Amino acid sequence: MKILMMYVLLSALMGCSTIKREESLATQQYEVLNSAVKQVKPLTELTQGAVKRVRVDEGSPTFESEKIKGRFEVLSLQAQEASDFQISIAGRCDCLGFRKWSAIPIAFLTTEDGTVVAEGKMGTPNSQSVVGRFPKAGAYKLFIAADRTQDGKKLSDIQAMYAYGGVIAPFSLPLVAHPVGDFDVLWMVDKK
């Protein structure tokens, strides 16, 4: 958990730019995961140790299945060998303006042909970790969907402080789920 919090703080300080789809794929809809990862061109390549800020928005394709409903993007990555991996996907909070929302990720790591290698597990209300082992060296894809089924659901309270008349007082604001948004994605480097 400490690593995730350090990563979120580091990415906020670095101010990495958001990667978003140039052409709209809003009319494309998928119901099968392997079709989605095979047919949608990856938005960017994920490299080990580098934070990528990825936008899932109204121009992203849609996925509709029993388990998953929402817009999604696909990232590519290259495993150099059969090895353990940990990938963190955190929904960016729009916390500084009047909107207090974040997208909730749903993530899967697959092979090039769409066979699931690992499924994301919830870390915090707006983050997931995909942890497992690459079966062999080669190309893989990371599927990230913004969970539309949770839209408007309260995720947590944002704790803040304000100064009024020289007195500092705490207050909290509700953070709610949103069907689109930015995700910080990090393929963590193994400590050996």
Beta strands, then each sheet from edge to edge (+ up, - down):
strand 1: 18-19
strand 2: 29-30
strand 3: 45-46
strand 4: 51-56
strand 5: 62-64
strand 6: 69-79
strand 7: 84-91
strand 8: 101-103
strand 9: 105-111
strand 10: 116-119
strand 11: 121-124
strand 12: 127-133
strand 13: 138-146
strand 14: 154-164
strand 15: 167-178
strand 16: 181-187
sheet 1: 1+ 4+ 16- 7+ 12- 11+
sheet 2: 2+ 5+ 6- 3-
sheet 3: 2+ 5+ 6- 13+ 9- 10+
sheet 4: 8+ 15+ 14-
end
